[in-house]
Amino acid sequence: MTSAAIQTTTVELTSGDWQIPAYLAEPEGTGPYPGVIVIQEVFGVNAHIRDVTERFARAGYGAIAPHIYHRQAPGFEVGYGPEDLELGRRYKNGTKAAELLSDIQAAIDHLRTLAQIKAGGMGCIGFCFGGHVTYLAATLPDIQAAACFYGAGIPSFTPGGGEPTISRTAEITGTLYGFFGTEDPLIPLTDVDQIEAALKQHGIPHQIFRYQGASHGFFCDQRDSYHPEAAADAWNQVMQLFRQKL
């Protein structure tokens, strides 16, 4: 797709009894455009996540990033220092899978109200904790293409407690791509192998990408761990997936 002029705004989503803000970026024009849900890192819907959302809009997608920490910390947005990370992890530990899925469904439902968004399945992409949440979101019927970037803990826990998220693999309704760095201190390569094995076991269309020398957060150009070669290849893979499935 060619680069498009875009417009951005913050909208309110209705998720259960909550009003959840979300950052929306759309191409200018009548469309119809595919829809994409963008899921934040533990650092909130910050400049990087807004940039990714806008990047999708420039590529011809309607993209929306819900504030998944809103119940605990309205408008949460921090940088990448140690104190920021500690705070972001604290709020991550306060999330629940059912609430996260409700927020993502609310984002999907909002996109469906927009005349320029095409009917059919949508995409989801998430980074860090958002990568884990994307694996959960892939179980929603509307999500036909999911891009999980270095989501930690998928084989070992689920937000709010209960069986680990990997136990829901059979519920995934579309295609899932996973992106991991071989030098990620938060995700053992054995975890990546478990994820790939579960996807194979349940017949889920998938690809798992392992980037040599890349660490956690390799896609984010605002972090010290940014790996431009891995990031560029991963973006190309995501674009190919979304063009094929959405």
N, C-alpha and C positions, 0 to 999 in steps of 0.2 A: 504494500500500500504506500502511496505517496504521503509526504508530510502534510498535515492539514492544519489550518488555523483553528484554535480551540477557545473554549470559554470555560471558566471554572467558578465554582460557588460552593458554599457549605449548605447542606440540606439537613432536615430532621427526619429520622426514620422512627417508625413506631415498632418497638420490639417488646411484646408483652405489655407491661404497664409502664415501660420506659420510653422516653424520647431520646434517641441516640443520634448525635451529630455524625455527619459523614462528609468527606471531601469528594466533590464530583467534578470530573473533567470530561468535556464532550467536544467532539469536532463541531465546528460551525457547519451548518447545512442541514438538509432534511434527512439524510441517511437513506435507507436504514443501516445502522451500525450494530455490530455484535457488542454484547455487554461483558464486562470483566469486573470481578470483585478483587480488590487489592487489600491484603491483610498485613498489618503493621508488624514491625519488630517489637521487642519489649520497650523500645524507646518512644513509642507512641506514633501518632500520625504527624511525623515531623517533616522537615524539609526534604529528606530523602524519599519518604513514602509519597509525599505530594508530587515530587519530581517523577517518580515511577508512574503515578496515576496520570500525570500530564503526558508522559511519554507514550502511554497507550492511546490517549486521545489524539496525539499528533499522528499516530499510526492508523487512525481510523476506527477506534473503539470508544464506546461510552464506558468510562471507568469510575469506580466509586470505592472509597476507602473508609469504612466505618471505624469509629473510635471504640475499640473493643474493651477499653479500660473505663468507659464512661461511668459505670455504676460505682466505681471506687474513686476515680480521679477525673472529673470532668475536664476536658480540654488538655489532657496530659500530653506533654511533649518535652523531651529532654535531649541532651547531647549524648556523647559516647564515653564520658569519664567514668571512673570506678563508682562514684556515688550515684551517677545516673543509672548505671547498670544494676546496682543494688536495689534502687527504688523500682526500676522496671521489673525486676524479678519478683519483688514483693507483690506487685499488682498482678503479675502473671500467676502467682500462687493463689490469688484470690478469685480467679476466674473459674467458671464451671462450663463443662462441655455443652450442656443444654442451652445455656444463655448465649454462648458464642454462636451456636448454630442458629438460634433465634435472631441474633443480630445480623448474621450473614443472609439469612432468608429475608429479613427486612430490607437489606440492601438490594437483593435480587428483585423483590417486589417493587421497590422504588424505581429501579431501572425499567421494569415492565410498564410503569405508568407513563414513560416518556415516549412520545410519538416517534422519535428518530431511532429508537432501539428496536432491532429486529426481533421477531418471534423466534422461539427455539432455545436451545441450550446456551448456557453462558460459561465463561471461563473464570477461574479463580487462581490467584497467585499470592504466595505469602513467603515471608522471610523470617528466619530465626524462630521465635515462638510462633509467628505467623505461618511459618512453614508447617509446623505441627498442626496448627488450626486448619490449614488448607487440606491436610490429609483427612481431618474430620469433615470439612466442608465437602469433600469429594463424595461423601455418602448422600448428599442432598440430590434429589432427582434432577434439579435444574442445572447442576454443574456437570458439564460434559467434557471439560478439559481442565485439569488441575496441574499447577506447577508448584511443587514443594521445594523450597530452597532451604537447605540445611536446617530442617526441623528436628530439634533434639528431643529425645525421650519417647519417640513414637512406640518403640517396643516395650517401654517400661512404665508409663503412666498415662493418665488422661486428666485433663483439667477438672478439678473438683473431686477427683477420686473415682475409684471403680476400676474395671478391667482396662488394661492399657489400650490406647487408641488402635494399635495394630490388630486387636481382636475384632475390629469393625471392618477390616479390609474387604470382606465378602460383600459389604453393603455399597461399595464404591460403584457408581453408576456409569462412569465414563472412562476416559483415558487419564492416567496419572504419569507425569514426569517428575523424577526426583533429581536434585542437584546437590552434590556433596563435594567437599574438599578432602583430599587424603590426609591433610595435616590439621584437621579440625580437632581441637582438644576437647570439645564438648560432645562429639559424636564418634564413638568407636567405629571402626570399619566393620566390626561384627554386627553393629546395629544396622548399618546400610545393607549388609548381606541378609539380615533377617527381614528387612522391609522388602527387598527384592524377592526373597523366597516366598513371602506371604502373597505378594502380588501374583507370582507365578502359580502358586498353589490354587488360588481362587480364580484364575483365568482373567485377571484384570489387564486390559491393554496398558502397557507401560513401557517406559525406558528409564534406566537409572544411569546418571552421568557422574563419574568420579574424576575430579580434576586434580591431577598430580601437582603437589606443591601448594595448593590452595587451602586456606584456613577458613574458620568460621567468619561469616560476613563478607565473603569475597566479592559479592555483587555490589556492595555499597561503596561508592567512590568517596564517601565522607569518613570512612573508617581506615585505620592503619592497615587492616587486613585486606584491603581492596586488591584484587588480582585482575588486572584489565583483560588479559587474554581469556581467562576463565569466564569473566563476566560477559565479554563479547560473544563467546561461543554459546553460553547459556541463553542469552537474549535471542540469538538466532534460532536456537532450538525451541524456545517458547513461541516465537513468532510463527515458526513452521507448524507447531502443534495447534495453535489457535486458528491459523488460516485453514487448516485441514478440518477442524472439528466444529468451528463456530460459524 
